[in-house]
Amino acid sequence: QVQLVESGGGLVQAGGSLRLSCAASGRTLTSHDMGWFRQAPGKEREFVAGIRWSLGNIYYADSVKGRFTISRDNAKNTVYLQMNSLKPEDTAVFYCAATPSRVFKPISSYYAEYDYWGQGTQVTVSS
């Protein structure tokens, strides 16, 4: 079983930055894909960024390319999401998720294909 705990959310002004952390426990995730998703009120959960732990392959949603950076720390079993140039439309609850990597298939952006989820952390960007 995998437990994921997000932290680092908060209130920031437009143009500001935040760094989210996702600490994993229960098992190492070297054979997993890690994803960040977000869900704004009244909207569906959407993919933000993903990383394949073993190889470091990275995939971003178009809406965050050039502003957000996903990374991992093997020693800490933690995944990060550095968010720069934040916009009011980035306001959402951000979730960390994990799923076993699928050989010869890319990182999934579909939330239903992720098995493990954190509790979420609120990010609010004021204009």
Secondary structure, 3 states (H helix, E strand, C coil): CCEEEEECCEEEECCCCEEEEEEEECCCCCCEEEEEEEECCCCCCEEEEEEECCCCCEEECCCCCCCEEEEEECCCCEEEEEECCCCHHHCEEEEEEEEECCCCCCCCCCHHHCCEECCCEEEEEEC
